[in-house]
Amino acid sequence: MLPLSGIRVLDLGRIVAAPFATQILADMGADVIKIERPGEGDDSRNYGPSFLDTQQGETFSGFYLSFNRNKRSIAVNIGTAEGQQLIRDLARDCDVLIENFKVGDLARKGLAYTDIAAVNARIVYCSITGFGQTGPYAPYPAVDMVFQSMSGLMSVTGEADRPPQKVGVSMADINCGLYSTIAILAALRERDRSGLGQHIDMSLLDCLISTMSHRAMDYFLTGEVPRRAGNVSPGSTPAQLFECSDGMLNVQAGTDNQFRKFCGLIGRTELLDDARFARGRQRNLNRSALLPMIEEIFRGNTVAYWYERLIEGGIICSPVYDLSQTFADPQVQARGMKISMEKESIGRLDGLRNPIRYSRTQLEKYVFPPRVGEHTDEVLSSLLNLSEAQIVSLRKAGAV
């Protein structure tokens, strides 16, 4: 039995942050019921650049496929009174409700935390917004890059002499999804003691600021604004990428012990006798004199040559992969990080494994992401005991 078997989640999330959190919960065994707009569904279904087109004329975007496995989808129009009542009825038997509507949107529909708690005091209700439920920016719309830019993350990402650079994935959304999962699990544990649910207010900006971690602490301690350093570690030398004859190698040999080993492996033990390079602090101060000598050495051979030589000598290093090389690596293959899902009439889809590994309750269930409203009749009949005639009536009313 999976760790969250018996937990039911009502997922009113869209795009990335909330769907990513609920996918993690679904991977761990929760029954996640995804609420989508009739017809169009989750906005992410139409977000490119990659799409899976089926022989039946259906289209699944890579974005949607990344965050919605192991879920059941029902199509509900929450703009109708009937649709709103369906959400309240479903929430009555759920442990968690997660949503990422703009502040106030669900309150106007009678679906705020207070409305749902009135029918289920035990529910854990998680709201994900860009700026949180309070503060002057709470009503503002935003996307991932807004938070990367405002959190300070872009200010420390990229080369020193180039403009700020965003991270190459939706870091704010993914980070907030992870924090939201942690918050939900902790709230469920607290409910085991108190018998009561609660409202969780998650902000993408808050979460990404928290990720600034030691860079923020550097600022608090010194009052100096951290700067971009590219692929160089500001406090350790040599600790950066080096260009080899056929690609780049990441080398982290900044500690005194690692540097001594490193100099022997590259055939430059005389550097250890130079007072400018003998200790870490001196190497940082004199990196402009040290690094050109090391760079010249690395250009003389291949990534594979230097990687094998350094890793066998106990130096922390790694090749710089693109994704094709990542999934061809024997370590990645041994850990099974690429999984496959199959769906009748659609076929096979590769995806990413959930990286959590339990010793007993292994996460091995990977069900293809659902079509819009694929499970509407199933959920309404099994959870709400609605008859076929009642579901037909709801369809005529435009509620489902």
C-alpha positions as CSV (number, residue, x, y, z in Angstrom):
1,M,0.0,0.0,0.0
2,L,1.3,3.4,-0.9
3,P,2.0,6.0,1.8
4,L,-1.0,8.2,1.1
5,S,-3.5,5.5,0.2
6,G,-6.9,6.6,1.6
7,I,-6.2,10.4,1.2
8,R,-8.4,12.1,-1.3
9,V,-7.4,15.4,-2.9
10,L,-9.6,17.8,-4.8
11,D,-7.3,19.6,-7.3
12,L,-8.5,22.9,-8.6
13,G,-5.0,23.8,-9.7
14,R,-3.8,24.9,-13.1
15,I,-0.6,25.2,-15.0
16,V,2.4,24.1,-12.8
17,A,2.7,24.9,-9.1
18,A,-0.5,23.3,-7.8
19,P,-0.6,20.4,-10.4
20,F,3.0,19.6,-9.5
21,A,2.1,19.4,-5.8
22,T,-0.9,17.2,-6.4
23,Q,1.1,14.9,-8.8
24,I,3.6,14.3,-5.9
25,L,0.6,13.4,-3.7
26,A,-0.8,11.2,-6.4
27,D,2.5,9.4,-6.9
28,M,2.4,8.7,-3.1
29,G,-1.0,7.1,-3.4
30,A,-3.5,9.9,-2.9
31,D,-6.7,9.8,-5.0
32,V,-6.4,13.1,-6.8
33,I,-9.5,14.4,-8.6
34,K,-8.5,17.1,-11.0
35,I,-11.2,19.7,-11.7
36,E,-11.0,21.1,-15.3
37,R,-13.1,23.5,-17.4
38,P,-15.4,21.6,-19.7
39,G,-14.0,21.5,-23.2
40,E,-10.6,23.3,-22.8
41,G,-9.5,21.9,-19.5
42,D,-6.3,23.0,-17.7
43,D,-4.6,26.0,-19.4
44,S,-1.4,24.0,-19.6
45,R,-3.0,21.6,-22.2
46,N,-2.3,24.2,-24.9
47,Y,1.1,25.4,-23.7
48,G,4.0,24.5,-26.0
49,P,6.5,24.0,-27.5
50,S,6.0,20.2,-27.5
51,F,2.8,18.2,-28.0
52,L,1.7,14.6,-28.2
53,D,-0.9,14.3,-31.0
54,T,-2.9,11.0,-30.9
55,Q,-4.5,9.1,-33.8
56,Q,-7.9,10.1,-32.3
57,G,-7.2,13.8,-32.8
58,E,-6.4,14.5,-29.2
59,T,-3.6,16.7,-28.1
60,F,-1.5,16.6,-24.9
61,S,1.1,19.3,-24.4
62,G,4.4,18.4,-22.8
63,F,3.7,20.9,-20.1
64,Y,0.4,19.1,-19.1
65,L,1.9,15.7,-19.4
66,S,4.7,16.7,-17.0
67,F,2.5,17.5,-14.0
68,N,-0.7,15.5,-14.2
69,R,-0.1,11.7,-14.1
70,N,-1.9,9.4,-11.6
71,K,-5.0,11.7,-11.5
72,R,-8.6,11.5,-12.4
73,S,-10.1,14.4,-14.4
74,I,-13.7,15.6,-14.1
75,A,-15.0,18.6,-16.1
76,V,-17.0,21.0,-13.9
77,N,-18.0,24.6,-14.8
78,I,-17.5,26.4,-11.5
79,G,-19.1,29.5,-13.0
80,T,-22.5,27.9,-12.6
81,A,-24.4,27.5,-9.3
82,E,-24.7,23.8,-10.0
83,G,-21.0,23.4,-10.6
84,Q,-20.1,25.3,-7.4
85,Q,-22.4,23.0,-5.4
86,L,-20.7,20.0,-7.0
87,I,-17.3,21.3,-5.7
88,R,-18.8,21.7,-2.2
89,D,-20.3,18.2,-2.3
90,L,-17.1,16.6,-3.4
91,A,-15.1,18.6,-0.8
92,R,-17.2,17.1,1.9
93,D,-15.4,13.7,1.4
94,C,-12.0,15.0,0.6
95,D,-8.9,15.5,2.9
96,V,-7.2,18.2,0.8
97,L,-8.3,20.9,-1.5
98,I,-5.7,22.8,-3.5
99,E,-6.2,25.8,-5.8
100,N,-4.3,28.5,-7.5
101,F,-6.9,31.0,-8.5
102,K,-6.4,34.7,-8.1
103,V,-7.1,36.1,-4.7
104,G,-10.8,36.4,-4.2
105,D,-11.9,34.5,-7.3
106,L,-13.2,31.4,-5.4
107,A,-14.7,33.5,-2.6
108,R,-17.0,35.1,-5.1
109,K,-18.1,31.6,-6.2
110,G,-18.7,30.4,-2.6
111,L,-15.7,28.2,-2.7
112,A,-13.3,30.0,-0.3
113,Y,-11.8,28.2,2.6
114,T,-14.5,29.3,5.0
115,D,-17.2,28.0,2.6
116,I,-15.5,24.6,2.3
117,A,-14.6,24.3,6.0
118,A,-18.3,24.9,6.7
119,V,-19.1,21.5,5.1
120,N,-15.8,19.8,6.1
121,A,-13.9,21.1,9.1
122,R,-11.2,18.5,8.6
123,I,-10.2,19.7,5.2
124,V,-6.7,21.0,4.5
125,Y,-7.2,23.8,2.0
126,C,-4.0,25.0,0.2
127,S,-4.1,28.3,-1.8
128,I,-1.2,29.0,-4.2
129,T,-0.9,32.5,-5.6
130,G,1.9,34.6,-6.9
131,F,2.2,37.0,-4.0
132,G,0.1,35.4,-1.3
133,Q,-3.3,36.3,0.2
134,T,-2.0,39.5,1.8
135,G,0.1,42.5,0.9
136,P,-0.2,45.2,-1.8
137,Y,0.6,42.9,-4.6
138,A,-1.8,40.1,-3.7
139,P,-4.3,40.9,-6.6
140,Y,-1.5,41.1,-9.2
141,P,-1.3,38.4,-12.0
142,A,2.2,37.0,-12.7
143,V,4.1,34.1,-14.2
144,D,7.3,32.3,-13.2
145,M,9.8,34.8,-14.6
146,V,8.2,37.6,-12.5
147,F,9.2,35.7,-9.3
148,Q,12.7,34.8,-10.7
149,S,13.3,38.5,-11.3
150,M,11.8,39.8,-8.0
151,S,13.3,37.2,-5.7
152,G,16.9,38.0,-6.5
153,L,17.5,34.7,-8.2
154,M,18.1,36.3,-11.6
155,S,20.5,38.8,-10.1
156,V,22.9,36.0,-9.1
157,T,22.4,33.9,-12.2
158,G,24.5,34.4,-15.3
159,E,27.9,35.8,-16.2
160,A,29.2,38.8,-14.3
161,D,29.5,40.9,-17.4
162,R,26.1,39.9,-18.9
163,P,22.5,40.8,-18.0
164,P,20.7,38.8,-15.3
165,Q,19.6,35.3,-16.5
166,K,16.6,33.2,-15.7
167,V,16.9,29.6,-14.7
168,G,16.0,27.2,-17.6
169,V,13.0,25.6,-15.9
170,S,9.9,27.0,-14.2
171,M,11.8,27.3,-10.9
172,A,9.3,29.4,-9.0
173,D,6.4,27.1,-9.8
174,I,8.3,23.9,-9.1
175,N,9.8,25.2,-5.9
176,C,6.4,26.4,-4.6
177,G,4.9,23.0,-5.6
178,L,7.5,21.3,-3.4
179,Y,6.9,23.6,-0.5
180,S,3.2,23.2,-0.8
181,T,3.5,19.4,-0.7
182,I,5.5,19.7,2.5
183,A,2.9,22.1,4.0
184,I,0.0,19.8,3.1
185,L,1.6,16.7,4.6
186,A,2.5,18.5,7.8
187,A,-1.1,19.9,8.0
188,L,-2.5,16.4,7.6
189,R,-0.2,15.2,10.4
190,E,-1.4,18.0,12.7
191,R,-5.0,17.2,11.8
192,D,-4.4,13.7,13.2
193,R,-3.9,15.3,16.6
194,S,-6.4,18.2,16.5
195,G,-9.1,16.7,14.3
196,L,-9.2,20.0,12.4
197,G,-8.0,21.2,9.0
198,Q,-6.7,24.6,8.2
199,H,-6.0,27.1,5.4
200,I,-2.4,27.2,3.9
201,D,-1.4,30.4,2.2
202,M,1.4,29.7,-0.3
203,S,3.2,32.4,-2.3
204,L,5.5,31.7,-5.3
205,L,7.5,34.8,-4.4
206,D,7.8,33.8,-0.8
207,C,9.0,30.3,-1.7
208,L,11.6,31.5,-4.3
209,I,13.0,34.1,-1.9
210,S,13.4,31.3,0.7
211,T,15.5,29.4,-1.9
212,M,18.0,32.3,-1.9
213,S,19.3,30.6,1.3
214,H,23.1,31.3,1.8
215,R,23.1,34.1,-0.8
216,A,20.6,35.9,1.3
217,M,22.6,35.1,4.4
218,D,25.7,36.6,2.8
219,Y,23.7,39.8,2.2
220,F,22.4,39.9,5.8
221,L,25.9,39.4,7.2
222,T,27.8,41.8,5.0
223,G,25.2,44.3,3.7
224,E,26.8,43.7,0.2
225,V,24.5,42.7,-2.6
226,P,25.6,39.3,-4.1
227,R,26.7,39.5,-7.7
228,R,26.6,37.1,-10.7
229,A,29.7,34.9,-11.0
230,G,28.6,32.6,-13.8
231,N,29.9,29.1,-13.4
232,V,32.6,30.1,-10.9
233,S,32.1,29.5,-7.1
234,P,32.7,32.9,-5.5
235,G,34.3,31.4,-2.4
236,S,36.3,28.5,-3.7
237,T,39.1,28.2,-6.3
238,P,39.4,26.2,-8.6
239,A,35.6,25.5,-8.6
240,Q,34.1,26.1,-12.0
241,L,33.7,24.8,-15.6
242,F,36.9,24.2,-17.6
243,E,36.9,23.9,-21.4
244,C,38.5,20.7,-22.7
245,S,39.3,19.8,-26.3
246,D,35.7,18.5,-26.9
247,G,33.5,20.0,-24.3
248,M,33.2,21.3,-20.7
249,L,34.1,19.7,-17.4
250,N,32.9,20.9,-14.0
251,V,35.7,20.7,-11.4
252,Q,35.3,21.5,-7.7
253,A,38.8,21.3,-6.2
254,G,38.7,24.4,-4.0
255,T,39.5,22.9,-0.6
256,D,43.2,22.7,0.3
257,N,43.1,18.9,0.4
258,Q,41.4,18.7,-2.9
259,F,43.8,21.3,-4.5
260,R,46.8,19.3,-3.4
261,K,45.4,16.1,-5.1
262,F,44.4,18.2,-8.1
263,C,47.8,19.6,-8.7
264,G,49.4,16.2,-8.6
265,L,46.8,14.8,-11.1
266,I,47.4,17.7,-13.6
267,G,51.2,17.5,-13.2
268,R,51.6,21.0,-11.6
269,T,52.8,20.2,-8.1
270,E,55.0,23.3,-8.1
271,L,51.8,25.4,-7.7
272,L,51.7,24.1,-4.1
273,D,55.0,25.9,-3.3
274,D,53.6,29.3,-4.5
275,A,52.4,31.4,-1.6
276,R,49.7,32.8,-3.8
277,F,48.0,29.5,-4.2
278,A,48.9,27.4,-1.1
279,R,45.7,28.2,0.9
280,G,42.1,28.7,-0.1
281,R,41.9,32.4,0.8
282,Q,45.0,33.2,-1.2
283,R,43.8,31.2,-4.2
284,N,40.6,33.3,-4.2
285,L,42.5,36.5,-4.1
286,N,44.9,35.4,-6.9
287,R,42.5,33.4,-9.1
288,S,43.3,35.6,-12.1
289,A,46.9,34.4,-12.0
290,L,46.0,30.7,-11.3
291,L,43.1,30.0,-13.6
292,P,44.8,30.7,-17.0
293,M,47.4,28.1,-16.2
294,I,44.8,25.5,-15.4
295,E,42.6,26.4,-18.4
296,E,45.6,25.8,-20.7
297,I,46.1,22.3,-19.3
298,F,42.5,21.2,-19.7
299,R,42.3,22.3,-23.3
300,G,45.0,19.8,-24.1
301,N,42.8,16.7,-23.7
302,T,39.2,15.5,-23.8
303,V,36.4,15.6,-21.2
304,A,36.5,11.8,-20.9
305,Y,40.2,11.8,-20.3
306,W,40.1,14.4,-17.6
307,Y,37.0,13.1,-15.9
308,E,38.4,9.6,-15.6
309,R,41.7,10.9,-14.3
310,L,40.3,13.3,-11.8
311,I,37.4,11.1,-10.5
312,E,39.8,8.2,-9.9
313,G,42.1,10.6,-8.1
314,G,39.3,11.6,-5.7
315,I,38.5,15.0,-7.2
316,I,34.8,16.2,-7.3
317,C,34.0,16.7,-11.0
318,S,31.4,16.0,-13.6
319,P,30.8,16.3,-17.3
320,V,28.3,18.9,-18.5
321,Y,25.4,17.0,-20.1
322,D,22.6,17.9,-22.4
323,L,19.4,15.8,-21.7
324,S,20.3,13.1,-24.2
325,Q,23.6,12.5,-22.4
326,T,21.8,12.6,-19.0
327,F,19.5,9.8,-19.8
328,A,22.3,7.8,-21.5
329,D,24.4,7.9,-18.3
330,P,24.8,4.6,-16.6
331,Q,24.1,6.0,-13.1
332,V,20.8,7.6,-14.3
333,Q,19.9,4.4,-16.0
334,A,20.7,2.3,-12.9
335,R,18.4,4.6,-10.9
336,G,15.6,4.2,-13.4
337,M,14.9,8.0,-13.6
338,K,13.1,7.5,-17.0
339,I,9.8,5.7,-16.7
340,S,7.2,4.7,-19.2
341,M,3.4,5.1,-19.1
342,E,0.9,3.5,-21.6
343,K,-2.7,4.3,-22.4
344,E,-5.0,2.4,-24.7
345,S,-5.5,4.1,-28.0
346,I,-2.6,6.5,-27.3
347,G,0.4,4.3,-26.7
348,R,3.6,4.8,-24.8
349,L,4.9,7.9,-23.1
350,D,8.3,8.3,-21.4
351,G,8.4,10.5,-18.3
352,L,10.4,11.3,-15.1
353,R,10.4,9.0,-12.1
354,N,9.4,10.4,-8.7
355,P,12.8,10.5,-7.0
356,I,11.5,9.5,-3.5
357,R,12.5,6.0,-2.7
358,Y,11.0,4.2,0.3
359,S,12.3,0.8,1.5
360,R,8.8,-0.7,1.8
361,T,6.2,1.4,0.1
362,Q,7.9,2.0,-3.3
363,L,6.4,4.5,-5.6
364,E,5.9,2.5,-8.8
365,K,2.4,3.6,-10.0
366,Y,2.6,5.8,-13.1
367,V,-0.8,6.3,-14.8
368,F,-1.1,8.3,-18.0
369,P,-2.4,11.8,-17.5
370,P,-6.2,12.0,-18.1
371,R,-8.2,13.5,-20.9
372,V,-10.4,16.5,-20.0
373,G,-13.3,15.1,-18.0
374,E,-12.3,11.5,-18.6
375,H,-13.6,10.4,-15.2
376,T,-16.6,12.8,-14.7
377,D,-19.3,10.1,-14.7
378,E,-17.2,7.7,-12.7
379,V,-16.5,10.2,-9.9
380,L,-20.0,11.8,-9.7
381,S,-21.6,8.4,-9.6
382,S,-19.2,6.7,-7.2
383,L,-18.5,9.6,-4.8
384,L,-21.8,11.5,-4.9
385,N,-24.1,8.7,-5.8
386,L,-25.6,10.6,-8.7
387,S,-27.7,8.7,-11.2
388,E,-27.2,8.7,-14.9
389,A,-30.2,10.9,-15.3
390,Q,-28.9,13.4,-12.8
391,I,-25.5,13.6,-14.6
392,V,-27.3,14.1,-17.9
393,S,-29.3,17.0,-16.3
394,L,-26.1,18.6,-15.1
395,R,-24.7,18.4,-18.6
396,K,-27.8,20.1,-20.0
397,A,-27.3,22.8,-17.4
398,G,-23.7,23.3,-18.5
399,A,-22.4,22.4,-15.1
400,V,-20.3,19.5,-16.3
